[in-house]
């Protein structure tokens, strides 16, 4: 089963998010670095919502989760990101 996953058409059409994304401003670059500190479930919904401009309903369909779960993860992810930014920049 596991070996078949890598040969499936789904695996061939997906790409991992590039860690070396070039941003126009240093602020955007710093924000991307701080986003990488979030747990993957929060990082995923934040990326899809803000960078890919998907609606909550579209994200819930992609992730096969309820829209309320996506909203909760988005809210918690924003809160955790705010805490991370406070820690790093309130020195």
LINKA-V789364 format. One record per residue. N is the residue number from 1. SS is DSSP state (hx for helix, st for strand, lp for the rest). OMEGA is omega in radians with two decimals (999 if undefined). D_CENTER is the distance of its C-alpha to the mean C-alpha in whole Angstrom. Layout:
<<N:SS:OMEGA:D_CENTER> <N:SS:OMEGA:D_CENTER>>
This chain:
<<1:lp:-3.08:27> <2:hx:3.13:25> <3:hx:-3.13:27> <4:hx:-3.13:26> <5:hx:-3.09:23> <6:hx:3.11:23> <7:hx:-3.13:25> <8:lp:-3.14:24> <9:hx:3.12:23> <10:hx:-3.11:19> <11:hx:3.14:19> <12:hx:-3.08:21> <13:hx:-3.12:19> <14:lp:3.10:15> <15:lp:3.04:14> <16:lp:3.07:11> <17:lp:-3.10:9> <18:lp:3.12:12> <19:lp:-3.08:12> <20:lp:3.11:15> <21:lp:3.13:14> <22:lp:3.11:17> <23:lp:-3.09:16> <24:lp:-3.09:19> <25:lp:3.10:20> <26:hx:3.12:19> <27:hx:3.10:18> <28:hx:3.11:15> <29:hx:3.11:15> <30:hx:3.13:15> <31:hx:3.11:12> <32:hx:3.11:10> <33:hx:3.14:12> <34:hx:3.10:12> <35:hx:-3.14:8> <36:lp:3.11:8> <37:lp:-3.13:11> <38:lp:3.00:9> <39:lp:-3.02:9> <40:hx:-3.09:7> <41:hx:3.10:7> <42:hx:-3.14:6> <43:hx:-3.12:3> <44:hx:-3.11:2> <45:hx:3.11:5> <46:hx:3.12:5> <47:hx:-3.11:4> <48:hx:-3.09:6> <49:hx:-3.02:8> <50:hx:-3.07:9> <51:hx:-3.14:9> <52:lp:3.12:10> <53:lp:3.09:12> <54:lp:3.09:12> <55:lp:3.11:14> <56:hx:3.13:13> <57:hx:3.12:16> <58:hx:3.12:14> <59:hx:-3.13:11> <60:hx:3.10:13> <61:hx:-3.13:15> <62:hx:-3.08:13> <63:hx:-3.12:12> <64:lp:3.09:15> <65:lp:3.09:15> <66:lp:3.08:17> <67:hx:3.12:16> <68:hx:3.09:17> <69:hx:3.12:15> <70:hx:3.11:12> <71:hx:3.12:13> <72:hx:3.13:14> <73:hx:3.11:10> <74:hx:3.11:10> <75:hx:3.13:13> <76:hx:3.10:12> <77:hx:3.08:9> <78:hx:-3.13:11> <79:hx:3.12:14> <80:hx:3.11:13> <81:hx:3.10:12> <82:hx:3.11:15> <83:hx:3.14:17> <84:hx:-3.13:15> <85:hx:3.10:16> <86:hx:-3.14:20> <87:hx:-3.05:20> <88:hx:-3.04:20> <89:hx:3.07:22> <90:lp:-3.09:24> <91:lp:999:26>>
